[in-house]
Amino acid sequence: MKKIGFLSFGHWSASRQSAARSARDVLHQSIELAVAAEELGADGAYFRVHHFAQQLASPFPLLAAIGARTSRIEIGTAVIDMRYENPFYMVEDAGAADLISDGRLQLGISRGSPEQVIEGWRHFGYTPPEGGTDADLGRRHGEVFLELLSGKGFAQPNPRPMFPNPPGLLRLEPHSEGLRDRIWWGSASNATAQWAARLGMNLQSSTLKEDESGEPFHVQQARQIRVFRQAWIEAGHPREPRVSVSRSIFALMNDRDRIYFGRDESADQIGFIDNMRAVFGRSYAAEPDTLIEQLRQDEAIAEADTLLLTVPNMLGVDYNVHVIESILTHVAPALGWR
């Protein structure tokens, strides 16, 4: 395993039990957690994007703020729902955030997940192509985004511009060289993993996947990763791809950990999501020695180069620092990290 980061869904709740009671709380605490994670030696700070929910939604102001407060840690998303995005404006935002962070952005994008509202992307002014689905809409926006990130000029300059133009067609600015290679696609199936590989995107695979064989979640996810890597080779891309998987993993170090997670006896579950039969992966909660043995049996973790630890952000920064530090100190080295 090469890299370990955290993934926050950025929830907030007015509940007295929540340490994150407002959007302001979540945004400030997300920055604080990223700074602390960098100090611990973690490799990445990643954030989920959901619309119409009391969760993080607009990622680029947050990513830019973290980039300005840190110097080493990767900063990313897992994932941005492309059904809601204007690819042109997104290229400008992404370029600015990447330049602020000196090239540390790792952007996970996808067609999105089930929503809080009915066809929420329509409220943002987008509709699927004629005869197509919202998934087609998300993938098309993703393709346009990738093309724009290449930095090739495409817009005819005004013959009487307000400011002098460079020669030739114009591209969107600011352009961040190298960002195109740091785009990931969040995939729930083998087919979309192959599609992402053909387009030269890295792969993000979360804690759910289309149930394509009836096998345990981690076995199916490991096969998805191998399918992705084979498609990458066949596409002839010159660089090595990256692959991340997400897991809920908690080392039981003290009584508080045991109160929160000590009764976790989860297992894989089957459910239906957007008319897709899906397998949901288990979470892990145990003493470090037991965790190490359990995680060594997880085939997908072994196949991936990056592990994203989902964190319970509403329990506050201090507790989440403890969660991350416990894994990095007592579990990760035995799995080959560092």
N, C-alpha and C positions, 0 to 999 in steps of 0.2 A: 504494500500500500504506500503510495507516494504522498498523498495530501489528505488532510482532515480539516473540514470546516464546519460551521454551524449553519442551519437553515431556520429562519424565524418566519412564522406566518403573520406576525405583527398584530395579534388580537388585542382589543381593549374591551373593558367592561366596567360599568359603574358599580359593580358588586364590591362590597366591602372586603371580600376575600382576594380581590385582584390588586396587584401592584401597578397595573397599567389601566387607569380608569378613563383615559381620554386619548384622542389621536396625538395630542401634544406629548403626553407621557410616552407613548410608543415610539414616536420619532426620536425624542431625546434619548430614551433608553436604548434604542437600536444603535445609535451612534456610540453611546457609552459601552455597550456590549462589544461592538466591533473593536474599539480601542483596547478594551481589556483582553479580548481574544488574541489580538496581535501581540500583546505583552506576554501572554501565556505561550506563544509560539504556534498558535493555530494558523492554518494556511488560508482559510477563506471565511468570509462573512456574506451569506446569501439570504435573500428575502423573497417571499412569495408575494404575488400581486393578485388581489381580488377586488372587483368593483361592486358597488352598492352594498358593502358589508363594513362592519366595524373592524376593519383590518387595513394593513398597508395597501395602497392603491397606486399612487404615482411614484415610481421608483427613482427617477433621476435626480430630483433634489436631495433625496436621502443618500444615494450613492455618491453624489458629488460632495456632500458634507462629510461623509466618511472618508472619501479620498483626500480631503483637505486636512483631516485629523490623524491620518495614518500614513505609513510610508512603505509597508511591505506586504500586508495581507491582501489577498485577492478579494475583489468586491463584485458580487454578482446577484443574479436573480434566478429563481427556480419556481415558477416561470412567469414571463409576461404573456398575457393572453393577446395574441396578435389579431383576434377578431375585432378588438377595440382600438387598434393602433393605426394612426396615419404614418406609414413607413417613412415619408419624407421628413416630417417633423421629428420623428423618432431618431432618424440618422443624425440630425443636428443636436438633439439632447444627448444622445449616446456619445457622439464625438466630443462634446464639451466635457461630459463627466469623465470620459477616458483620459482626456488631456489633463484635467485637474488631478487625476490619480496617477499620472505618469504611466499610463498603459496597463493598469491593473484590473480593468473591467473584464468580467466573464459573464456574458449575458445569456441566460437561458430564456428561450422563447418557445411558444407552442400554440396549438389551436385552442387551448384553454380547457377549463373544467366546467362541471355543472355550476349554474349561476344562482344568484340570489333572486333575480327577477327574470321574467320571460323575455327571451331574446334581447338581452340588455344591450348588445352591440348596435341594435337599431336606434337606440336613444343617442348613440354616439355618431349616427349618420351613416352607418354601413349596412349593406345588404349582401347576401350571397350572390354569386354570379348566376345568371339565368340557367335554370336546370341544375344548379349546384347546391351544396349544403353549407352550413356555417363552418364546418371543418375545411371545406374548400376555400372559403373566405379567409380563414386564418392562415392556411398554407400559402395562398396567393400573396397575402400581405407579407408573409415571411420571405417569399421569393423576391419580391420587390425590394424589401429591406436589404437583403444580401447583395443584390445587384447595385444598389445605391452605395453600399459600404465599399465597393471596389474603388470608388473615387474617380471613376471615368466621367468626363464632362458629357452632358446630355442636353443642356438648356441653351437656346440661342440667345446671345447677349443683345441687349438693347444698343442700337447704334449711337444713342445719346444717353449714356448712363449717368447716374448721379456721381459715381466714383469710377476711376479708371479700371478697366477689366484686363485680366491676362488674356493672351491670345487664345482663340478656339472656343469650343463649347464650355459652358460653366458647370461646375459640380456644386453640391451642397457643402457648406462650410459651417463649423470647422470640421476638417477631415482629420481623422486619427489613423495614421498608418498602422496596420497590423490588427486592428479591431475585428476585421472580417474573419480572421482565424480564431477569434475568441467568442464565437457565437455557438450556442448549444441548442439542440432541439429536445424538448421534453416529450418523450415517446412512451406510449402505453401499449404498443404492438410491435411485432416483428416487422411488419410491412412499413410502418412509418420510420422505424429505425433504419431500414434499408434506404428509404427515401432520403432521410437526413444524411446518411453516409454519401450518397451520390452527389448531394449538393455541397459536401465538404463542411458540414456542421459537426461539432462534437455532440456526444449523446448524454442526456440526463434521463435517468430512469428512477421513478419515485417509489413509493410504498404500495402502489397498485399497478396492475397490469392486466391487459386482456387475457382471460383464461383460454389459452390456445391448446392446452394438452391435458389439463386436469392434474398436472404434477404440482408439487409444492412451489410456492411463490418464488423462492430463491433459485430453484432449478430452472424455472421458466425464464426468470430474469437473466440468469447466466447465459442461457441459450440466446436470448435477445441480444446480449452484448457480443457474443461470438458471430451472430448473423450480421450485426452492424459492422464489425471489424472486417469480415469477409467482403462485404459490399464496398467498404472503404478501399480495400486492396484492389478490387476489381475496377473501381473508378479511377485508380491510378493517381490519387492525390500524393504530392511529394512529401508531406509532413505526417507525423504520427498523430492519430486522433486521441482525444481524451474522453473518458467515460466516468460519470459520477452515479452513485446510487445513494438514496436517502434511507436513513434508519432512525427509529426512536430507540435510543440505547441509554440506560441509566445504571451507573455503578452505585450499589447500595453501600455507602461509606459510613452513614450515621443514622440515628433514629429518625431524623427528619426525612431522609431519603426513603426509609422504610415506610414511614407514614404515607408519603406521596405515592410511592411506586412498589412497595414491598409485596403487595398482593397481586401484582401483575402476573397473570398466568395466560397471557394471550396466545393465540395460535392463528394461523392463516384463516381467512374467512372468504366466503364467496358472496358476491352481491351483484346488483345490476346498476350500472351508471351510464346514463345517456343511451339506454337500450343495448348496452354492451355487458356481457357476462364478464365480471372482473374478479380477480383474486387479489386480496388485500394481505400484505405481508404482516407478520407478527412484529411486536415490539420486544425489546430485551431489557430485563431488569433483574440484576443478581449481583452477588459479591464479585469482585474483579476476577478471581481465578475461575469462577463458573462462567462469567461473561466471556472470557478469553476462549474457553473451550467451545461455547455455543457459537461464537462468531467465526471460529475457525471452520465450522461446518457449513457456513453460509457461502454457497458457491458464487453468488453474484458479487459479494464483497471481495472475494478472491480475484474475480475477473476484472473488477473496476480499478482505476488508479486513484479515484477520489471518493471519499466517504463524507456525506453531509449529515450531521447530527441534528435532527429536529429538536428544537428547544421549547420548553413551556414558558414563553416570554412573559405571560401574566404573573409568573411567580417572582419576577423582579430580576434586576441585573445581578445582584450579589449571588442569588441562588443559581442563576444560569452560569455565572462564572465558575461556581463550584462544580456544576454538572460537567462543563467542558474540561475543567482542570482535572477532574477525577478520571475521565476517559483518557486524556492525553498523558497523564502521569502513570496510571495503574493498569491500563488496558492496551492502549495503542502500541507501545513499544513491542509487546509480545506478538503483535500482528504484523510486524515489519515496518512500522512507521518510524521514520528517521533512521 
